[in-house]
Amino acid sequence: MGKSNTRGAKRRGDLPVTLTLSIPQRAFLLGLLPGAGSYVGMRARRELAELLSPDPDEAERAGYRDLGGGNAAWNPLLADGVIRELAFSKEQVELLKKGLKDASDNERLSECLLDVWDSLGIE
C-alpha cells in the first residue's frame, strides 16, 4: 500500500473524534468490523459501515468495484489519493479499536492501518 494519509485523531471535549482516511484504510477497517453481536452493537456497526463506505463520487475516483460477497477492489494508483475526514462517535471509536486490536492479536493487521492505530492511541 502507499503512504498513509491518516492524520492524528482530533478530540475536543465530547465532540466526535475525526480521522482523515484513504479508501484502502476505510476498506480494511470495514473488514475488521464484527459480523455478529448484540442489537445495540450491530446498530453501531451498521452506522460505522455506512460512514466508512465510499460515496459514489469517491468510488468512481478510486476505481472502486464491489466484487460481491463482501469483497471489493480499487485502483491502487488512485485510491490512496481519495481521502476524506470522518467524524466518529465514542462508540464507533471503541468498535474500531476492538477491531484493530483483534486484528493485531490474530496477526491480520494491515500496514496501512498502523497510522490509524497510533492516531486512536491504542496501547
C-alpha positions in Angstrom: 0.0 0.0 0.0 1.1 3.6 -0.5 1.9 6.1 2.2 -0.8 6.6 4.7 -2.9 9.7 4.7 -4.1 9.4 8.3 -3.6 12.5 10.4 -3.7 12.4 14.2 -7.1 12.0 15.8 -8.6 15.2 16.9 -10.6 15.4 20.2 -12.4 18.4 21.5 -14.2 17.7 24.7 -17.2 15.5 23.9 -17.2 16.2 20.2 -16.5 13.3 17.8 -13.0 12.0 17.0 -12.0 12.9 13.5 -9.6 11.0 11.2 -8.6 11.6 7.7 -8.7 8.2 5.9 -8.0 6.9 2.4 -10.2 4.4 0.6 -7.8 1.5 1.3 -7.7 2.3 5.0 -11.5 2.6 5.1 -11.9 -0.7 3.3 -9.6 -2.5 5.6 -11.4 -1.1 8.6 -14.7 -2.3 7.2 -13.2 -5.8 7.1 -12.4 -5.6 10.8 -15.9 -4.9 12.0 -17.7 -7.7 13.8 -20.1 -9.9 11.9 -22.4 -10.6 14.8 -23.2 -9.2 18.2 -25.9 -7.6 20.3 -28.6 -5.5 18.9 -27.0 -2.3 20.1 -23.6 -3.4 18.8 -24.9 -4.3 15.4 -26.8 -0.9 15.1 -23.5 0.8 15.9 -21.7 -1.5 13.4 -24.2 -0.6 10.6 -23.8 3.1 11.2 -20.0 2.7 11.2 -20.0 0.7 8.0 -22.2 3.4 6.3 -19.7 6.0 7.4 -16.6 4.1 6.2 -18.1 3.1 2.8 -17.1 5.3 -0.1 -19.8 7.6 -1.7 -20.4 7.2 -5.4 -18.0 10.0 -6.3 -15.2 8.6 -4.2 -15.8 5.1 -5.6 -15.5 6.4 -9.2 -12.4 8.5 -8.4 -10.7 5.4 -6.8 -11.7 2.9 -9.5 -13.7 1.1 -6.7 -15.6 -2.0 -7.6 -17.8 -4.1 -5.4 -17.0 -7.7 -6.2 -19.8 -9.1 -4.1 -19.6 -11.4 -1.1 -18.0 -8.7 1.0 -15.1 -8.2 -1.4 -14.1 -5.0 -3.2 -11.3 -3.8 -5.4 -9.9 -0.4 -6.3 -7.2 1.0 -8.5 -4.2 1.3 -6.1 -2.7 4.2 -8.2 -5.9 6.2 -7.5 -7.3 5.0 -4.2 -4.6 6.3 -1.8 -5.3 9.8 -3.0 -9.0 9.6 -2.3 -9.2 10.8 1.3 -12.0 12.1 3.5 -12.1 13.4 7.0 -14.6 11.4 9.0 -16.1 12.1 12.5 -16.6 9.1 14.8 -18.6 8.8 17.9 -17.1 7.4 21.1 -18.9 4.1 20.5 -17.6 3.9 16.9 -14.1 4.6 18.1 -14.4 1.7 20.5 -15.6 -0.6 17.7 -12.6 0.5 15.6 -10.2 0.0 18.5 -11.5 -3.5 19.2 -11.3 -4.5 15.5 -7.7 -3.2 15.3 -6.7 -5.0 18.5 -8.3 -8.2 17.4 -6.6 -8.0 14.0 -3.2 -7.4 15.7 -3.7 -10.3 18.2 -4.5 -12.6 15.2 -1.6 -11.2 13.1 -4.0 -9.8 10.5 -3.2 -6.1 10.9 -2.5 -4.4 7.6 0.4 -2.0 7.4 -1.9 0.8 6.1 -3.7 0.8 9.4 -0.6 1.5 11.6 -1.2 5.2 11.5 -4.9 4.7 12.4 -3.8 2.6 15.4 -1.4 5.4 16.5 -4.0 8.1 15.9 -6.5 6.3 18.1 -3.9 6.0 20.9 -4.2 2.2 21.1 -1.7 0.7 23.5 
